[in-house]
Amino acid sequence: MSPIAAAVRGRAAAIVVLALLAAVPGIATAYPAPPEHRAWTYVFAGFTAAPAATDYDHRTVTLTGELLRRLNSGGPEEAAAGETVELLRSAAVPADDGDSLGTVTTDAQGAFRLDDVPIALPAAPGTVPGPRTVVVRAVLRPGTPEGPGGPGGPGSTASPTPPAQNAEARVEITATPSTARLTVDYQVGAVSAAGRPVTARGTLQRDSGLGPLPVPGADVRVTYRAAGLPLLVEKATTGSDGGFSVTFPAAVAGTVTASVDGPADPYLDVVATGGLSRRIDVPSPTPTPTPTPAAPTPLPAALPVHPMTATTGPPTGPASPAARPAAAPKHVQPADTPNTLAVTGGGTTRIAFLTGGSTLLLAGMLLMVARRRLRTAR
């Protein structure tokens, strides 16, 4: 056998022996693997959120941290460069898997940073408004520490390396929503054949350090529920002053209600201020009465005419307080008053005429006697 063939056969035999020894339990541990084949333990250092609290006007934070590693076999910690860290938001403590906020890669010093991370508010427990706690986690996803080209990675024929242990850090952020107040007033018009017009006017304002401020761009829903009719829904959006206005016809009696429509802003706790609902009565319209033509005014009845009767003294008996107006004097005929003389024209009675004549005759006789005496005296 040539020397070359003998050397090849001896090397092959050594490889077979080593393979058999590696298959025996306990023998492989006596020959530790090279450092690049060993598993690492990872830890986070200095994971923080700035600011540590959010509110209606400040809803984002900056997350920063550092990732370190050390060999399982011992040794000092060192920066874990080039590792992928995922950031998650969770509402539970201890945190559930949560929603992903993004991923970052550690730099040469093992540091990472994610700016302008929005912190959404979880639903309020029950109906009690107030601050809520949001948990943000930094998680290292386990993989092959040596990278894709190293032993155990894709395309490698070497034995797979045990994966790195999971590493996780968390930070708590206090999120405080603003208290918002919805006020509304209802104006009801006159009843007509179509019902009554109803106008809902209101404002949406929130509390702040500067006092009440308007909430623009919020969706408000006004509903009208009446028996026997489908639900009527009207929508409006608040303006720059936080105000809104909705007008609709109410055909029959029902209840109108105003509310902030969803999905509502998680940084607003809307509280009822009273008067958001109102009962609207829609009575039947009163028919307009047809005017009745006025009856003609009757003419006054003619008063009876009584003949005049001469009197020689004041009237006897009590005077009537409401004497009827005297009728126009009637032309007196002789046949009507037989005791008067027609020649007198004024209706002079015969007695008055005879008495006056006797007086004249006596005066004439006295005048004659007086003349005779005057003549005798001469």
URGIJO-V243805 format. One record per residue. N is the residue number from 0. SS is DSSP state (hx for helix, st for strand, lp for the rest). PHI is phi in whole degrees, -180 to 180 (NA if undefined). Layout:
n: {N	N}
ss: {SS	SS}
phi: {PHI	PHI}
This chain:
n: {0	1	2	3	4	5	6	7	8	9	10	11	12	13	14	15	16	17	18	19	20	21	22	23	24	25	26	27	28	29	30	31	32	33	34	35	36	37	38	39	40	41	42	43	44	45	46	47	48	49	50	51	52	53	54	55	56	57	58	59	60	61	62	63	64	65	66	67	68	69	70	71	72	73	74	75	76	77	78	79	80	81	82	83	84	85	86	87	88	89	90	91	92	93	94	95	96	97	98	99	100	101	102	103	104	105	106	107	108	109	110	111	112	113	114	115	116	117	118	119	120	121	122	123	124	125	126	127	128	129	130	131	132	133	134	135	136	137	138	139	140	141	142	143	144	145	146	147	148	149	150	151	152	153	154	155	156	157	158	159	160	161	162	163	164	165	166	167	168	169	170	171	172	173	174	175	176	177	178	179	180	181	182	183	184	185	186	187	188	189	190	191	192	193	194	195	196	197	198	199	200	201	202	203	204	205	206	207	208	209	210	211	212	213	214	215	216	217	218	219	220	221	222	223	224	225	226	227	228	229	230	231	232	233	234	235	236	237	238	239	240	241	242	243	244	245	246	247	248	249	250	251	252	253	254	255	256	257	258	259	260	261	262	263	264	265	266	267	268	269	270	271	272	273	274	275	276	277	278	279	280	281	282	283	284	285	286	287	288	289	290	291	292	293	294	295	296	297	298	299	300	301	302	303	304	305	306	307	308	309	310	311	312	313	314	315	316	317	318	319	320	321	322	323	324	325	326	327	328	329	330	331	332	333	334	335	336	337	338	339	340	341	342	343	344	345	346	347	348	349	350	351	352	353	354	355	356	357	358	359	360	361	362	363	364	365	366	367	368	369	370	371	372	373	374	375	376	377}
ss: {lp	lp	hx	hx	hx	hx	hx	hx	hx	hx	hx	hx	hx	hx	hx	hx	hx	hx	hx	hx	hx	hx	hx	lp	lp	lp	lp	hx	hx	hx	lp	lp	lp	lp	hx	hx	hx	lp	lp	st	st	st	st	st	st	st	st	st	st	st	lp	lp	st	st	lp	lp	lp	lp	lp	st	st	st	st	st	st	st	st	st	st	st	st	lp	lp	lp	lp	lp	lp	st	st	lp	lp	lp	lp	st	st	st	st	st	st	st	lp	lp	lp	lp	lp	lp	lp	lp	st	st	st	st	st	st	st	lp	lp	lp	lp	lp	st	st	st	st	st	st	st	st	lp	lp	lp	lp	lp	lp	lp	lp	lp	lp	lp	lp	lp	st	st	st	st	st	st	st	st	st	lp	lp	lp	lp	lp	lp	lp	lp	lp	lp	lp	lp	lp	lp	lp	lp	lp	lp	lp	lp	lp	lp	lp	lp	lp	lp	st	st	st	st	st	st	st	st	st	lp	lp	st	st	st	st	st	st	st	st	st	st	st	lp	lp	lp	st	lp	lp	st	st	st	st	st	st	st	st	st	st	st	st	lp	lp	lp	lp	lp	lp	st	st	lp	lp	lp	lp	st	st	st	st	st	st	st	st	lp	lp	lp	lp	lp	st	st	st	st	st	st	lp	lp	lp	lp	lp	st	st	st	st	st	st	st	st	lp	lp	lp	st	st	st	st	st	st	st	lp	lp	lp	lp	lp	lp	lp	st	st	st	st	st	lp	lp	lp	lp	st	st	st	st	lp	lp	lp	lp	lp	lp	lp	lp	lp	lp	lp	lp	lp	lp	lp	lp	lp	lp	lp	lp	lp	lp	lp	lp	lp	lp	lp	lp	lp	lp	lp	lp	lp	lp	lp	lp	lp	lp	lp	lp	lp	lp	lp	lp	lp	lp	lp	lp	lp	lp	lp	lp	lp	lp	lp	lp	lp	lp	lp	st	lp	hx	hx	hx	lp	lp	lp	lp	st	hx	hx	hx	hx	hx	hx	hx	hx	hx	hx	hx	hx	hx	hx	hx	hx	hx	hx	hx	hx	hx	hx	hx	hx	hx	hx	hx	hx	lp}
phi: {NA	-72	-61	-67	-64	-66	-67	-64	-66	-67	-66	-64	-64	-66	-66	-63	-63	-64	-63	-67	-66	-66	-78	-83	-59	89	-77	-65	-68	-75	-123	-60	-74	-59	-56	-70	-97	-85	-85	-115	-111	-110	-140	-93	-132	66	-83	-138	-126	-132	-74	-87	-143	-127	-150	-59	-90	-134	-115	-121	-136	-113	-103	-135	-172	-142	-115	-120	-147	-151	-70	-63	-76	112	122	-74	-77	-143	-65	-97	-87	72	-95	-98	-117	-105	-108	-127	-106	-138	-102	-107	-129	-67	-71	-85	-63	76	-101	-73	-98	134	-125	-136	-116	-69	-87	-63	-93	80	-88	-145	-156	-137	-95	51	-87	-72	-107	-80	-89	-75	-63	-69	-69	70	-120	-90	-76	140	-62	-129	-104	-114	-103	-115	-118	-109	-128	-92	-77	-66	-165	-96	-58	-76	95	-61	-91	-82	-61	90	-85	-59	85	-90	-99	-80	-66	-64	-92	-55	-66	-71	-70	-64	-128	-151	-138	-143	-140	-104	-120	-93	-109	-116	-80	-93	-81	-113	-126	-104	-118	-149	-133	-111	-117	-111	-87	-75	-76	-139	-64	-88	114	-132	-75	-121	-118	-105	-122	-161	-140	-122	-129	-124	-80	-151	-67	-98	100	-63	-125	-68	-113	-83	72	-90	-87	-118	-117	-116	-118	-131	-114	-129	-63	82	-125	-66	-64	-94	-122	-123	-123	-148	-121	-67	-86	-63	-93	79	-95	-152	-151	-137	-126	-151	-90	-103	-74	-135	-65	-171	-125	-105	-139	-114	-155	-78	-79	-92	-75	-78	-67	-65	-92	-126	-104	-83	-113	-76	-112	88	77	-78	-124	-153	-83	-111	-93	-126	-73	-67	-65	-77	-64	-78	-66	-80	-65	-93	-62	-71	-73	-63	-74	-69	-73	-67	-68	-68	-82	-68	-100	-110	-68	-77	-123	-69	-130	-107	-143	-66	-65	-98	91	-69	-76	-75	-67	-126	-68	-74	-62	-69	-74	-60	-62	-93	-65	-82	-102	-60	-69	-76	-125	-66	-88	-117	-97	-69	-69	-73	73	-97	80	-75	-74	-68	-64	-67	-69	-67	-65	-68	-67	-63	-64	-66	-66	-67	-66	-68	-65	-63	-66	-66	-62	-67	-68	-63	-66	-67	-68	-66	-67	-75}
